[in-house]
Amino acid sequence: MGYKVAVVGATGAVGREIIKTLAERNFPVREVVVLASPRSAGKEVSFGGKTVLKVQNLETYDFAGCDIGLFSPGAAVSAIHAPRAAAAGCIVIDNTSQFRMEPDVPLVVPEVNPQALGRIRRGIVANPNCSTIQLVLALKPLHDRVRIKRVVVATYQSVSGAGKDGMDELFAQTRSSLVHDPVRPQEFTKQIAFNCIPHIDKFMEDGSTKEEWKMAVETRKILDPDIKLVATCVRVPVFIGHSEAVNVEFEGPINVTEARAAFRAMPGLRVMDTREDGGYMTPLECQGEDDTYVSRIRRDPTVEHGLSFWVVSDNLRKGAALNAVQIAETLVAQGILARKAA
C-alpha cells in the first residue's frame, strides 16, 4: 500500500533532508507533493535522485487526499496550515515548536515513546526539539533500569539548528575573519566564527533561554514528568551535529558496565567509548549518520548514584528529518494510517 505524502517547507534544509530520507528508507509512497511559500513555488527538487518534483504553493494547496504531511516551515506557518491539513484528513507530523507543549498533541521519539501515537486527537503529531531527541534516546535505557532523579546537561549546538541562514553566517564570518574583513553578526547576537554563544532562542524571566526551557519540559513530557532537568544551551561554530555533556543522578545504584549494556541494547544508539585518544565520537564524525552516539561514559563521584557521558547526533537527520520519517513509519506499523483511511 502506498501513501500520498506532502512535504511542507520542502526547500529548506530540513525539508530537503526529509525528502532525501523518504527515498533512502524506501517509505511506501504513492505520491510525494512538495510545498513551500509562494516565492519558492515553481522551483524543482529531486526525489530519489531520479524524479524531479515541482514545488507548489502551500497557501493555496488543498490537502484532501493526502495521508501524511511532514511539516518544517516554521512555527508561524505550521500554526496556520497544519490544522488545515489535519482537517482535510491528513495526519501531520510537525517539526516546528508550535504544537509540542499542547497536551492533546503527542510529542514522539519512536524508540522512546511510540505508544503516544495511540493518543492522536487533532490529527497532529509533534517532532521534539533536536537537542531533546538525542538526549531522551540516551536517558530512556538508563531510566528503564534505574529511575532518574535529576539531569544536568550542557549542549554544544551547531549553526544548522538555526537553518540555512545560520550556516551561511558561519561560512561568511569565517572567511571574513581569515582575511581580516569586518564581521557583522545578523543571525546570531554575537560573532559565531571562532566563538561560542551561550544563548539560543529568547531569554525568559528566570534567566534561562527558551531552548533550555524546551529541553526540560519536553523531556518530562516524553519520558517522565518527575525528572528534574537543567540545561545550558550553547551555539558553537560547527556546521552540522549537536553535542551534549550529560550528568545524571539516579534514585538507586547503577555502574558504568550496566549503563554501557543499556545503551548498547537501545535502538538508535551506538556506543563509542574506548578510553583512549580518539576513542569517542565528535559532531563532525556523526554527520550523515542515523544513529546517536554515546561516549565518555563514567561514574560521577560527587553524588551517591551518578553518571556522566557525552552524546552526539546529526541534528538535521535524527534531530529532525529522520525522526519525522520514523514517526510516519511507526504510524504505518501500528496500523493507524489504515484505520484513518477506513
C-alpha angles and dihedrals in degrees: 000000000000129000134214106237126193118201110202117199089025097163095055126091094260094041092054090047090052091053090048092048094050089056096043093051094043093234108194100256125170091183136356120211119192119206135183142146121311092259090059095045111120095029118124131233128181126237119201092351092282114054116073115210124199116223114242129205110267093202094063100030119121110218094198108128095023115124100191133021118198104198129195105144100118129282097272092053093045089052089063105035106031093067089045091054092045091051088056090057099263117134105228123213102194121200096189129089093249101101105018097105098040108113095223094052116081116231105209143192102173096216091050110037112004089149088072089074088073087069099062106141106158100036091256131112120187125222109217126239112284094243091049094052096060092041097054091045087062096039097048099072091045093048090050089056101040124003115255118232103180141004128199113189135176115195129205103198127192123234092247085076085074092051132242092320090059092051091047091051093053091049094048095045093048091053092045092049093051093053094038095246120149115278115219117189114216111150094034130045093239138016109298099189110097089355145090123226118202092204128089119165124345127331118250130211095264093055096258121120121238090248089059091047091050092055092054099045095039093050090052093048093049102036116015132335091219097061113110113215136176123184139189110200119201130185111221133188095261120119100212133008132057122227129198134192104208131193118187131190117199135201091234142016123301126162132207094257092054092046093050091050091049092050092050092052093052116099111237094023128102127187120222106171118131099148095233137099106303093004093131138068125256130197091251091057095048095057111123092012123126095205129080114230130220122200141157093044109181144147119267105225094191095075133042095247113018144136135188127201145157124243128192131179141163101259094202092054115033090011092057127344101035094047090050092051091045089055088054090049090051091051087055094045093049091049092239094131091049091052091048091053091048 
